[in-house]
Amino acid sequence: MNLVLLKTSRSRPLRLMSNLVILNLGRGDLYNGFAWVTAQLQVQDQPQNRQVIGSLPAAPHLVELYRHWQLLYDLLYQARSFIISRSHPQPIDIDDDIQIDHTDVTHVGETDFAEVCQELQQQIDTWLDSPNFSPICRQLYQQFHPNQDIRVILQTEDSNLRKLPWYTWRFFRDYPHAEVSLSSLNIEPIKTTQPPTQTVRVLAILGDATGIDIDVDRQYLASLDGAETVFLVEPRRQELNEQLWHNQGWTILFFAGHSSSQGDSDFGEIYINPHERLTIPQLKHALNEAIAGGLKLAIFNSCDGLGLARQLSDLHIPHIIVMREPVPDNVAQAFLKYFLIELAGGRCFDLAVRKARERLQGLEGEFPGASWLPIIVQTPTPIAPSWQDWRQQPKPAPKPSIMGARRPRWQTLLLSSAIATGLVMGVRWLGFLQSTELWAFDALMRMRPTELPDDRLVIITIDAADIQYQDQQGMKRQGSLADQALVNLLDKIKPHQPAVIGLDIYRDPVAFTLDPDAAKQAIRERDQRFIDICQIGGGARESPEIPPPSGVPVQQVGFSDLPNDPDLVIRRQIFGMAAGTQCQTQQSFSFQIARHYLTLQDIEFKRLSRTQFQIGTRIFPKSERHRGGYHNLDSGGFEVLLNYRATQRIAQKVPLKQILDGSKDEELATLIRDRIVLIGTIDNSYGDYHLTPYSAAFEPIQELSGVEIQAQMVSHIISAVLNQRPVVWWFPQWGDVLWVWAWSGVAGVCMGGWHHRRLYLIVAGGTALAALGGCSFVSLWRTGLWLPLMPSIVAFTIVGIFYFCRAL
């Protein structure tokens, strides 16, 4: 045979498998169902875990179907007498309810076996599609992406449920980087006294090899790079006990040989030599000592190991791999080879098992069912372990500089970076960097990839043509919208059940003198779904206060005030502020609309503190003075950074005239139902246009209408809550200081080692700055984190100039 040397690979990037799903099925069983199923979801980069509750009906047919599969598997392998198995000979227990012709086991064909495999997979899908389990399935598909690594741990004490091939479930077919494992309901914290070592220590027990070839397993283990393997060949019980008890620091316990499970898979034994067999309880104290000494993984590359796994999990070994049924010798050897290659090559533990198991499918022409055999049993941990986690990487010896230059002393590096950081942060605190930081923020926002419009919103626009249409119809108008036009519009759209209607147009009381009947009717047409606006006024522009229409409840009014930055760009959104004398609402127009919409979906709104507001599970931080890039901020209420949707069209826009004249009648049901309808003016003559972070991307500079900005604000809230779109946040002051200090230190490290080589100084500095810009962009785009980019660049430049001057 060709021996493969298993070396640790650095070509594959290490992926921390921190996405975790724990399915706890409680004390139920397949005969009586599972009345209380809880799913705990740990999503990477999300601070809070989610818990979903469901239930599963009884499914006794799955027990019988698996027994049918098991019987066909045994008969098929007995029919192929040339196959060497690692199981101890056991009689086949045939259920009286399963009708199979036993007169000639050669009649059991691969087609029959494949049909049972397919039926078992379909029945598992059907069972897990039950209505009471659908909330859990829905959250799995919503919270995780198919390209993410996901561990799914099934907690149950039902031995029949533990036998089922869960990895055939549709979810694992849709998510190619997810893997399932078993766990008991009783979990204890893992206790170890040994730190990682530079080599992974493996205790390999090569037991009774009668009729099988376990030398192949030995060769694979011996060729594993970065591991120290001790082989016990057909040991006696005392010898094995002594190795586990006294020789501390084992990382992996491996067994190859004959084994079997008895009863209902709760009892297993291994054949350590031709004359002795052991159960796990007979090694309990020695195994407990090995676990305390750092034992992480037990691999039983032998047959029928579910009983062994149950006993081993009771000892709380962190990770266990067994085979569910009798395993052919060639399959056991191939699995060990594939698993070691994947694990030593950088895969995390769970994904390494999945990839090795899937590769066994290539053997199923000769060994049907091979890819169904390996099973993981483990204790839930926040992050899946990897080969590197079990090794303490040796510290490389210091290397001299390529150009022969001496590295700067660490005292010089710390002092120079600390001075630069203190200088920059002091200047920043005084507000001198605010304009550059806001400019950089706008640039990063514009770099994000284009997003789709928000299809939960529709904007009914009013421009010069719509105003002219109202005049032609003889409607008495003051401003852009006549009350009669509003009445006709509501008559058109209300029958189609919009979720919320927001009117972003001031209704002057003078309108009552122009057309009092239409004005009163417009008030009557308003219902609980309708949100009006007013203006509190004041601020930097000393805007006048504008009241809402008379007779409208305050809970159906929101103020339209927009917070302008010193450069008149709208980057913030107000949730609420103190009411005015005439505009008496404390909540903004966009916040009111989002609140009405989300309340229909049972989303809760909660003020957590002076600086935090919670909507559903999302936390919105308040923008304050000396937070993020702001240092001259005059906040008039609870304001948050507005995460604009990266699109030139936030929502579908429909002119008012097309609705009033009937042009859109056939489309209204699709256009309006369950959507947020905003009504606003886009005629530039009314002056309701504003600068945004995207304005500078156009020549000449393009402003955005007020109703579209309100739509952006509404979409910002509901997309963050319902679609987990990022909310813009920032480090506390001490976090900004550490970040800037780190990058000033990077300048010293990158550039201080290239004395007397100015070209290398420029290349190293440019590369580091590009990395800084990339980190800032990705963090804002993917997580909403606004990093102090410009202060870091300034501090980096100061330290870089210092080292550049030293090189002259």
C-alpha positions in Angstrom: 0.0 0.0 0.0 1.0 3.7 -0.4 1.5 5.4 2.9 0.4 9.0 3.1 2.4 11.2 5.5 -0.1 13.3 7.4 1.4 16.7 7.9 -0.1 19.8 9.5 -1.1 22.1 6.6 -1.1 25.9 6.7 -2.6 26.3 3.3 -6.2 26.1 4.5 -7.2 29.0 6.7 -8.3 28.0 10.2 -12.0 28.7 10.6 -13.3 29.1 14.1 -16.5 27.1 14.2 -18.4 29.3 16.7 -21.9 28.9 15.2 -23.6 26.5 17.5 -27.1 24.9 17.7 -28.1 22.8 20.7 -31.3 20.8 20.2 -32.5 19.6 23.6 -35.3 17.0 23.1 -35.7 16.4 26.8 -37.0 13.1 28.2 -39.3 12.2 25.3 -38.9 9.2 23.0 -40.0 8.2 19.5 -42.9 6.2 20.8 -44.5 9.1 22.8 -43.1 12.1 21.0 -41.1 15.1 22.3 -43.4 17.6 23.9 -40.7 20.2 24.7 -37.9 20.8 22.3 -35.6 23.7 22.8 -33.1 25.1 20.4 -30.3 27.4 21.6 -28.7 29.3 18.7 -25.3 30.8 19.1 -24.6 32.9 16.1 -21.0 34.1 15.4 -20.5 37.8 16.1 -23.8 38.2 17.9 -23.5 38.9 21.6 -26.8 37.3 22.7 -27.9 33.7 22.1 -31.4 32.9 20.8 -33.7 30.2 22.2 -36.6 28.8 20.2 -39.2 26.3 21.6 -41.1 23.6 19.6 -42.2 20.0 19.8 -42.1 16.8 17.8 -44.8 14.2 17.4 -44.4 10.5 18.0 -42.7 8.6 15.2 -42.6 4.9 16.0 -42.3 4.1 12.3 -38.8 5.6 12.3 -37.8 2.9 14.9 -39.1 0.1 12.7 -37.7 1.7 9.6 -34.2 1.9 11.1 -34.4 -1.7 12.3 -35.3 -2.6 8.8 -32.3 -0.7 7.5 -30.1 -2.3 10.2 -31.3 -5.8 9.3 -30.7 -5.3 5.6 -27.2 -3.9 6.4 -26.3 -7.0 8.4 -27.8 -9.4 5.9 -26.1 -7.7 3.0 -22.7 -7.9 4.7 -23.2 -11.6 5.6 -24.1 -12.2 2.0 -20.7 -10.8 1.1 -18.7 -13.3 3.0 -15.4 -11.8 1.7 -15.9 -8.6 3.8 -13.8 -8.5 6.9 -15.5 -6.7 9.8 -14.2 -5.4 13.1 -17.2 -6.7 15.0 -17.4 -9.7 17.3 -19.7 -12.3 15.8 -23.2 -11.7 17.1 -26.5 -13.3 16.1 -28.9 -11.2 14.1 -32.0 -10.2 16.0 -34.8 -10.3 13.5 -38.0 -8.5 14.4 -41.1 -10.6 13.8 -42.9 -7.6 12.2 -40.3 -7.3 9.4 -40.9 -9.8 6.6 -37.8 -10.8 4.8 -37.1 -14.0 2.9 -34.2 -15.6 4.9 -33.9 -18.7 2.8 -31.2 -17.1 0.8 -29.5 -14.0 2.1 -27.9 -13.4 -1.3 -31.3 -12.2 -2.4 -30.8 -9.0 -0.4 -29.6 -6.6 -3.1 -28.1 -3.2 -3.1 -31.2 -1.8 -4.7 -33.4 -2.9 -1.7 -30.8 -1.4 0.6 -30.7 1.9 -1.3 -34.5 2.1 -1.3 -34.6 1.7 2.5 -31.9 4.4 2.8 -33.9 6.8 0.7 -37.1 6.1 2.6 -35.4 6.6 5.9 -34.1 9.9 4.7 -37.5 11.0 3.5 -39.3 10.0 6.7 -36.8 11.9 8.8 -37.4 15.0 6.6 -41.2 14.5 6.9 -41.0 14.1 10.7 -38.9 17.3 11.1 -41.2 19.2 8.8 -44.0 18.8 11.4 -45.8 22.2 12.2 -44.8 22.4 15.8 -41.1 22.0 14.9 -41.3 24.6 12.1 -40.4 27.6 14.4 -37.0 26.0 15.1 -36.4 25.2 11.4 -37.4 28.7 10.4 -34.9 30.2 12.8 -32.1 27.9 11.6 -32.6 29.0 8.0 -33.0 32.7 9.0 -30.0 33.0 11.3 -27.4 31.0 9.5 -25.9 31.2 6.0 -25.2 28.1 3.9 -21.5 28.9 3.7 -21.1 29.1 7.5 -19.6 26.4 9.7 -22.3 25.2 12.1 -22.2 22.6 14.9 -25.6 21.0 15.7 -25.6 19.1 19.0 -28.5 16.8 19.7 -29.2 16.3 23.4 -31.3 13.2 24.2 -31.4 10.1 26.3 -33.5 8.1 23.8 -31.3 5.3 22.4 -33.5 4.9 19.3 -33.2 8.6 18.5 -29.4 8.4 18.9 -29.3 5.7 16.2 -31.0 7.7 13.5 -28.8 9.1 10.7 -29.5 12.8 11.5 -27.0 14.0 8.9 -29.4 12.9 6.2 -31.8 15.7 7.3 -32.5 18.3 4.6 -30.9 21.0 6.7 -27.5 19.3 6.5 -27.9 18.9 2.7 -28.6 22.6 2.4 -25.8 23.6 4.7 -22.6 21.8 3.5 -20.5 23.0 6.4 -22.8 21.9 9.2 -22.3 18.7 11.2 -24.5 16.9 13.8 -23.3 15.2 17.0 -24.9 13.6 20.0 -24.8 14.7 23.7 -26.4 13.6 26.9 -28.7 15.8 28.9 -26.4 15.9 31.9 -23.5 18.2 31.1 -20.6 19.0 33.4 -17.8 21.5 32.8 -14.6 19.9 31.4 -11.8 19.9 34.0 -8.2 19.6 33.0 -5.0 20.3 34.7 -2.7 20.1 31.7 -1.9 23.0 29.3 -1.5 22.3 25.5 1.9 20.8 24.6 4.0 21.3 21.5 3.0 17.8 20.3 -0.3 16.0 20.4 0.1 12.8 22.6 -1.8 9.8 21.3 -2.3 6.6 23.2 -3.2 4.0 20.5 -4.6 0.7 21.8 -4.3 -2.0 19.1 -6.6 -4.7 20.5 -7.6 -8.2 19.4 -6.8 -8.2 15.7 -8.1 -11.7 14.9 -9.2 -11.7 11.2 -8.6 -8.0 10.7 -5.6 -5.8 9.7 -5.0 -3.0 12.2 -1.4 -2.4 11.1 -2.8 0.1 8.6 -4.2 2.2 11.4 -0.9 2.0 13.1 0.9 3.3 10.0 -1.5 6.2 9.7 -1.0 7.3 13.3 2.8 6.8 13.1 3.0 9.1 10.1 1.0 11.9 11.8 3.2 15.0 11.9 3.3 16.9 15.2 2.1 13.9 17.3 3.8 11.6 19.7 2.1 8.2 19.5 2.5 5.3 22.0 1.2 2.0 20.8 -0.2 -0.7 23.1 -0.4 -3.9 21.1 -2.9 -6.4 22.5 -2.2 -5.1 26.1 -3.3 -6.7 29.3 -5.8 -4.8 31.4 -3.2 -3.9 34.0 -0.8 -2.5 31.4 -3.6 -0.3 29.8 -4.7 0.9 33.3 -1.1 1.9 34.2 -0.7 3.9 30.9 -3.9 5.8 31.5 -3.2 6.4 35.2 0.4 7.4 35.4 1.5 8.7 32.0 -0.2 12.1 32.0 -0.8 14.4 29.1 -2.7 12.2 26.6 -4.7 14.2 24.1 -6.2 11.4 22.0 -7.2 7.9 23.0 -7.5 5.6 20.0 -8.7 2.0 19.8 -8.7 -0.4 16.9 -9.8 -4.0 17.1 -13.0 -5.8 17.9 -15.8 -4.3 19.9 -19.6 -4.7 20.3 -22.6 -3.2 22.0 -25.3 -5.2 23.8 -28.9 -4.5 24.7 -30.4 -1.2 23.7 -27.0 0.4 22.9 -26.3 1.2 26.5 -23.6 -1.3 27.1 -20.4 -1.8 25.1 -17.1 -3.7 25.4 -13.8 -3.8 23.7 -11.5 -6.8 23.1 -8.1 -5.6 24.2 -6.5 -9.0 23.4 -7.7 -12.4 22.3 -8.5 -13.4 25.9 -9.7 -10.2 27.6 -12.6 -7.8 27.0 -13.3 -4.7 29.0 -16.2 -2.4 29.5 -15.8 1.4 30.0 -16.8 1.2 33.7 -13.9 -1.1 34.3 -11.6 1.7 33.2 -13.5 4.5 34.9 -10.9 5.7 37.4 -8.0 5.5 34.9 -10.0 7.4 32.3 -11.1 10.1 34.8 -7.4 10.6 35.6 -6.6 10.8 31.9 -9.4 13.3 31.3 -8.1 15.5 34.2 -4.7 15.3 32.5 -5.9 16.8 29.3 -7.6 13.9 27.3 -9.7 15.6 24.6 -10.7 13.0 22.1 -11.5 9.3 22.1 -11.7 7.4 18.7 -13.0 3.9 18.7 -12.4 2.7 15.2 -14.3 -0.5 15.8 -17.8 -1.9 15.3 -21.1 -1.1 17.0 -19.8 1.7 19.2 -23.0 3.5 20.4 -22.9 1.6 23.7 -19.2 2.6 24.2 -20.1 6.2 23.4 -22.9 6.3 26.0 -20.6 5.1 28.7 -17.7 7.4 27.6 -20.0 10.4 27.5 -21.0 9.7 31.1 -17.4 10.3 32.0 -17.5 13.6 30.2 -14.8 13.0 27.6 -15.1 16.2 25.5 -15.2 14.5 22.0 -15.8 11.0 21.0 -16.0 9.2 17.6 -17.5 5.8 17.2 -19.1 3.6 14.4 -22.8 3.0 14.7 -22.8 -0.5 13.2 -20.3 -3.3 12.2 -17.7 -1.6 10.2 -15.7 -3.3 7.4 -11.9 -3.2 7.9 -11.3 -1.2 4.7 -13.9 1.4 5.7 -12.4 1.8 9.2 -9.0 2.3 7.7 -10.2 4.8 5.1 -12.1 6.8 7.7 -9.1 7.1 10.0 -6.9 8.3 7.0 -9.4 10.9 5.8 -10.2 12.2 9.3 -6.5 12.6 10.2 -5.8 14.4 6.9 -8.7 16.8 7.4 -7.9 17.5 11.1 -4.2 17.9 10.8 -4.8 20.0 7.6 -6.6 22.7 9.6 -10.2 21.7 9.7 -12.1 22.1 13.0 -13.0 18.8 14.6 -16.7 18.6 13.6 -16.1 19.6 10.0 -13.1 17.1 9.7 -15.5 14.3 10.7 -18.1 15.4 8.2 -15.6 15.6 5.3 -14.1 12.2 6.2 -17.5 10.7 6.5 -18.6 12.1 3.1 -15.5 10.8 1.4 -16.5 7.3 2.5 -19.3 7.5 -0.1 -16.7 6.6 -2.7 -16.4 3.2 -1.1 -20.1 2.4 -1.2 -20.0 0.6 -4.5 -18.2 -2.2 -2.5 -19.4 -1.3 1.0 -23.0 0.0 1.0 -23.9 2.3 3.8 -20.2 3.2 4.6 -20.8 6.9 4.9 -23.6 6.4 7.5 -21.3 4.8 10.1 -19.2 7.5 11.9 -20.9 9.3 14.8 -19.8 12.2 17.0 -20.6 12.3 20.7 -19.4 15.4 22.5 -19.9 17.9 25.2 -21.1 21.3 23.9 -18.3 23.9 23.8 -18.5 27.5 22.5 -16.0 26.9 19.7 -15.1 23.6 17.9 -11.6 22.5 18.6 -8.9 22.1 16.0 -5.5 20.4 15.8 -3.8 23.7 16.5 -5.9 24.1 19.7 -4.3 20.9 21.0 -0.8 22.1 20.3 1.2 24.8 21.8 3.0 26.3 18.9 6.8 26.7 19.6 8.0 30.2 19.6 10.2 30.9 16.6 13.7 32.0 17.2 14.2 35.7 16.5 15.5 36.3 13.0 17.8 39.1 12.0 16.5 41.8 9.7 16.6 40.9 6.0 18.7 44.0 5.3 20.9 43.5 8.4 19.4 46.4 10.2 18.8 46.3 13.9 15.2 46.4 15.2 14.4 49.5 17.4 14.3 48.9 21.1 10.9 48.3 22.5 11.2 51.3 24.8 11.6 53.5 21.7 8.6 51.9 20.0 6.4 52.2 23.0 7.4 55.8 23.8 7.0 57.1 20.2 3.6 55.4 19.7 2.3 56.6 23.1 3.4 60.2 22.3 1.7 60.1 18.9 -1.4 58.5 20.3 -1.7 61.1 23.1 -1.2 64.0 20.7 -3.7 62.7 18.2 -6.4 61.9 20.8 -6.0 65.3 22.4 -6.5 67.1 19.2 -9.4 64.8 18.4 -11.0 65.6 21.7 -11.0 69.3 20.9 -12.9 68.5 17.7 -10.2 69.4 15.1 -10.5 66.0 13.4 -14.3 65.8 13.3 -14.7 67.1 9.7 -12.1 64.6 8.4 -13.6 61.7 10.3 -17.1 62.5 8.9 -15.6 62.8 5.4 -13.9 59.4 5.9 -17.2 57.9 7.2 -19.1 59.1 4.1 -16.4 57.7 1.8 -16.6 54.2 3.5 -20.4 54.3 3.3 -20.2 55.0 -0.4 -17.8 52.1 -0.9 -20.3 49.5 0.2 -21.8 47.2 -2.5 -25.3 48.1 -3.8 -28.3 46.7 -1.9 -31.8 46.0 -3.2 -34.6 48.5 -2.4 -36.7 47.8 0.6 -39.8 46.1 -0.7 -41.7 46.7 2.5 -42.1 50.4 1.6 -43.7 52.3 -1.2 -43.5 56.1 -1.7 -46.3 58.1 -3.3 -44.6 61.1 -4.7 -45.9 64.6 -5.5 -44.1 66.6 -8.1 -45.0 69.5 -10.4 -47.1 67.3 -12.7 -49.1 66.0 -9.7 -49.6 69.5 -8.4 -50.9 70.6 -11.9 -53.2 67.6 -12.0 -54.8 68.7 -8.7 -55.3 72.2 -10.0 -56.9 70.9 -13.3 -59.4 68.8 -11.2 -60.4 72.0 -9.4 -59.1 70.9 -6.0 -58.5 73.8 -3.5 -54.9 73.5 -2.6 -52.5 75.2 -0.3 -49.0 73.6 -0.5 -48.4 70.5 -2.6 -51.4 68.4 -1.5 -55.1 69.4 -1.5 -57.3 67.9 1.2 -59.6 66.5 -1.4 -56.7 64.8 -3.1 -55.7 63.3 0.2 -59.3 62.0 0.7 -59.4 60.5 -2.8 -56.0 58.9 -2.3 -57.0 57.3 1.0 -60.2 56.0 -0.6 -58.0 54.3 -3.2 -55.4 52.7 -1.0 -57.1 51.9 2.4 -59.2 49.0 0.9 -55.9 47.2 0.1 -54.9 47.1 3.7 -51.6 49.0 4.0 -49.7 48.3 7.2 -48.9 52.0 7.9 -49.6 55.2 6.1 -47.3 58.2 6.7 -48.0 61.7 5.4 -44.7 63.7 5.2 -46.5 66.9 4.3 -47.4 69.7 6.8 -51.2 70.4 6.9 -51.5 74.1 7.6 -54.7 75.1 9.6 -55.4 77.7 6.8 -56.5 74.7 4.6 -59.7 74.5 6.7 -60.7 77.9 5.4 -60.0 76.9 1.7 -62.0 73.7 1.7 -63.3 73.0 5.2 -65.5 70.0 4.1 -62.6 68.2 2.5 -60.3 69.1 5.4 -62.8 67.6 7.9 -63.3 64.5 5.7 -59.5 64.0 5.5 -59.4 64.0 9.3 -62.2 61.4 9.5 -60.4 59.2 6.9 -57.4 58.9 9.2 -57.3 55.7 11.3 -54.8 54.1 13.6 -52.6 53.2 10.7 -52.2 56.9 9.7 -49.2 58.9 11.0 -49.1 62.8 10.5 -46.2 65.1 11.0 -45.4 68.3 12.8 -42.2 70.2 13.4 -40.7 71.1 16.8 -38.3 73.5 15.2 -35.3 75.4 16.7 -31.9 73.9 16.2 -29.0 75.3 14.2 -31.4 76.6 11.5 -33.9 78.2 14.0 -36.7 76.4 12.2 -40.2 77.5 13.1 -42.6 75.2 15.0 -45.3 73.7 12.9 -48.3 72.1 14.6 -50.1 68.9 13.4 -53.6 68.9 11.9 -56.3 69.7 14.5 -58.1 66.7 16.0 -55.3 64.1 15.3 -54.3 62.1 18.5 -50.7 62.8 19.6 -49.9 59.0 19.4 -50.5 59.3 15.6 -48.1 62.2 15.1 -44.3 62.3 14.7 -42.0 65.2 14.4 -40.1 65.6 11.1 -37.1 67.4 12.5 -33.8 66.2 10.9 -30.5 66.5 12.7 -28.0 68.4 10.5 -24.3 68.0 11.0 -22.1 71.1 10.8 -21.6 70.4 7.0 -25.4 70.1 6.7 -25.2 66.4 5.9 -27.9 64.1 7.4 -26.0 61.3 9.1 -28.1 60.8 12.2 -31.7 59.9 13.0 -33.8 61.0 16.0 -35.9 58.5 17.8 -37.3 61.0 20.3 -36.8 64.4 22.0 -38.7 66.9 24.2 -42.0 68.0 22.8 -42.8 71.5 21.7 -45.7 73.8 22.7 -47.7 73.0 19.5 -45.9 70.0 18.2 -46.5 67.9 21.4 -45.2 64.5 20.3 -41.9 63.2 21.7 -41.3 60.7 18.9 -40.0 61.2 15.4 -42.0 60.5 12.3 -39.8 57.7 11.2 -39.7 56.1 14.6 -43.5 56.3 14.9 -44.0 54.5 11.5 -41.4 51.8 12.4 -43.0 51.3 15.8 -46.5 50.9 14.3 -45.2 48.4 11.7 -43.1 46.3 14.1 -45.8 46.3 16.8 -48.0 44.4 14.3 -45.3 41.7 14.5 -45.2 41.6 18.3 -41.8 43.4 18.4 -41.2 45.1 21.8 -39.7 48.6 22.2 -37.7 49.2 25.4 -35.5 52.1 26.6 -32.7 50.2 28.4 -30.7 53.2 29.7 -29.9 56.8 28.9 -27.6 55.7 26.0 -29.3 52.5 24.7 -32.7 51.6 23.1 -33.8 48.1 22.4 -36.1 47.1 19.7 -36.7 43.3 19.6 -33.3 41.9 20.0 -31.4 44.8 18.5 -29.6 47.5 20.6 -29.4 51.0 19.2 -26.7 53.1 20.8 -27.2 56.8 21.3 -24.9 59.2 19.5 -23.3 61.6 22.0 -20.6 64.1 22.3 -17.2 62.4 22.1 -18.7 59.2 20.6 -17.4 57.8 17.4 -16.1 60.6 15.1 -18.3 63.3 16.8 -16.8 65.8 19.2 -18.8 69.0 18.6 -22.2 67.3 18.7 -25.2 69.2 20.0 -27.7 66.3 20.5 -31.2 67.4 21.0 -32.6 64.0 21.9 -32.0 60.3 21.5 -30.1 60.2 18.2 -28.5 57.2 16.4 -26.2 56.9 13.4 -28.3 56.3 10.3 -27.1 53.3 8.3 -28.3 54.2 4.8 -29.3 51.4 2.6 -26.8 51.4 -0.3 -29.2 52.0 -3.1 -30.2 55.0 -5.3 -33.9 53.9 -4.9 -34.9 53.1 -1.3 -38.3 52.0 -2.4 -40.7 51.9 -5.3 -42.1 55.4 -6.1 -45.5 56.0 -7.6 -46.7 59.5 -8.7 -49.9 60.7 -7.0 -51.6 61.4 -10.4 -51.3 57.7 -11.5 -53.2 56.6 -8.4 -55.9 59.3 -8.5 -56.6 58.9 -12.2 -56.9 55.1 -12.0 -53.8 54.2 -14.0 -52.5 52.0 -11.2 -55.9 50.4 -10.1 -54.9 46.9 -11.3 -51.6 47.0 -9.5 -52.8 48.6 -6.2 -53.4 45.4 -4.4 -49.9 44.1 -4.9 -48.4 47.6 -4.5 -50.1 48.5 -1.2 -51.0 45.4 0.8 -49.1 45.0 4.1 -46.6 47.7 3.1 -45.6 51.0 4.6 -47.0 53.8 2.4 -45.2 57.1 2.6 -46.7 60.2 1.0 -44.4 63.2 0.3 -43.3 66.0 -2.0 -40.3 65.6 -4.3 -40.8 68.9 -6.1 -37.5 70.9 -5.5 -39.4 74.2 -5.3 -40.6 73.3 -1.8 -37.0 73.1 -0.5 -37.3 69.7 1.2 -34.0 68.4 -0.1 -31.0 67.5 2.0 -27.4 66.4 1.7 -26.5 62.7 2.6 -23.2 60.8 2.7 -23.9 59.8 -0.9 -24.3 63.4 -2.2 -20.6 63.9 -2.9 -20.5 60.9 -5.2 -22.3 62.9 -7.9 -21.3 65.9 -10.0 -23.0 68.2 -9.4 -23.8 67.3 -5.9 -27.2 65.6 -5.6 -29.5 66.1 -2.6 -32.2 63.7 -1.4 -35.8 64.5 -0.9 -37.1 64.6 2.7 -39.6 61.8 2.1 -36.9 59.5 0.8 -34.7 60.3 3.8 -37.7 59.4 6.0 -38.0 56.2 4.1 -34.3 55.5 4.7 -34.8 56.0 8.4 -37.8 53.7 8.6 -36.0 51.1 6.6 -33.0 51.4 8.9 -35.0 50.5 12.0 -37.1 47.6 10.5 -34.2 46.1 8.5 -32.0 46.1 11.6 -34.7 44.4 13.7 -36.1 41.9 11.1 -33.1 41.3 8.8 -30.2 41.8 11.2 -28.8 44.6 9.1 -25.9 46.2 11.0 -26.5 49.1 13.4 -23.7 51.6 13.4 -21.8 51.5 16.7 -18.4 52.5 18.0 -15.8 51.8 20.6 -15.8 53.5 23.9 -13.1 56.2 24.3 -10.6 53.8 25.9 -11.2 51.4 22.9 -10.5 54.2 20.4 -7.3 55.0 22.3 -6.1 51.3 22.2 -7.0 51.0 18.5 -5.0 54.2 17.6 -2.1 53.2 19.8 -2.0 49.7 18.2 -1.8 51.2 14.7 0.9 53.7 15.8 2.8 50.7 17.1 2.3 48.9 13.8 4.0 51.9 12.1 7.0 51.4 14.4 7.1 47.6 13.8 6.6 47.9 10.0 8.9 50.8 9.4 11.4 50.5 12.2 12.9 47.4 10.9 13.9 48.9 7.5 16.5 51.5 8.5 18.5 53.0 5.7 16.1 51.6 3.0 13.7 54.4 2.2 11.9 52.5 -0.6 11.1 49.7 1.9 9.8 52.2 4.4 7.4 53.6 1.8 6.2 50.1 0.7 5.8 48.8 4.3 3.9 52.0 5.3 1.6 51.9 2.3 0.8 48.3 2.8 -0.1 48.9 6.5 -2.3 51.9 5.6 -4.1 49.8 3.0 -4.7 47.1 5.6 -6.0 49.8 8.1 -8.4 51.2 5.4 -9.6 47.6 4.6 -10.2 46.8 8.2 -12.2 50.0 8.7 -14.3 49.4 5.5 -15.1 45.7 6.3 -16.0 46.5 9.9 -18.4 49.2 8.9 -19.9 47.2 6.1 -20.3 43.9 7.8 -20.8 44.8 11.5 -21.6 48.5 11.6 -18.5 49.2 13.7 -17.2 52.8 13.0 -13.5 52.6 13.7 -11.3 55.7 14.2 -9.8 55.6 10.8 -8.4 59.2 10.4 -6.9 59.4 14.0 -5.2 56.0 13.3 -3.8 57.4 10.0 -2.5 60.5 11.6 -0.9 58.6 14.5 0.6 56.1 12.0 2.0 59.0 9.9 3.6 60.7 12.9 5.4 57.5 14.0 6.2 56.7 10.4 7.8 60.2 9.9 9.8 59.7 13.1 11.3 56.4 11.8 11.7 57.8 8.3 13.7 60.7 9.7 15.9 58.2 11.7 16.6 56.5 8.4 18.0 59.7 6.7 
